[in-house]
Amino acid sequence: MAVFERLTHLCFATESSATLFSPDLRPFRSFTVLILELSSIPPPYPPQQNPEFPFSEIIRTVHPVGPIEYSEAETFRSSKGGDWIVGGFALFFPNYASFLAKPGFYIEEIFVRECYRRMGFGRMLLTAVAKKAVEMGYGRVEWVVLDWNENAIRFYDEMGADILQEYRICRLTGEGLEVYGRKKKEE
C-alpha cells in the first residue's frame, strides 16, 4: 500500500513492531482488520461464527477471481495455505462524532491489490464496515483519500460518499510529536 500511495518514506512498521494483532484488543471496540482472502477454489469448511469475534466470515464467489498466481504471490500468501492470497484489507477503529453525539468508525486504510481491483472487492470491504456501523448504532463511517487518486475519488463518489473539500488533515508524528509531547510535560 505504501508503494501505491508513494509513501514508502513514511512506512516504518515491521511485523515485530505491530501492535495491531494483540490478543488484548477486542474487534470493533479497538482496531479491527477485515482481510480479503482470495482463492480459485472454495474453502474446505463452511463459514463459522467465532464467539470471540462477533463477525462472520465474508465469503463471496466471483468468477473469474483473476490472477491468483503472479510475481508477488508468495509474499501475499494467506496463512490458510493452498492458493489463498491476501488480496486486500480494511483497517478501522471507533471514533466519536460530537455533532451526531454518536460513535462511528474511522477507516485508516482500505486497500485492494491492483490485480483485484474493479471486481467489487473494495465495495465489499466498505459495505462490511458500514453494515457493522449500522448494526452497532453508529452515526458514520469516514476516511480520507489522496487528492491525486482519481480512481478512488470516483469510486467513493459513486458509492454516495460525501467528499469534503473544506477539511485538511492535521498530524503530529515523529520529531514534531516528541517535541510537543515534551513541551506539555514541562509546562
Secondary structure, DSSP 8 states (H G I E B T S, - for coil): -TTTTT-GGG----TTT--TT-TT--TTTS-EEEEEEE-SS--SS----BTTB-S-------SS---SS-TTTTTTB-TT-TT-EEEEEEEEEEEEETTTTEEEEEEEEEEE-GGGTTSSHHHHHHHHHHHHHHHTT---EE----TT-HHHHHHHHHTT----TT-------HHHHHHHHHHHHH-
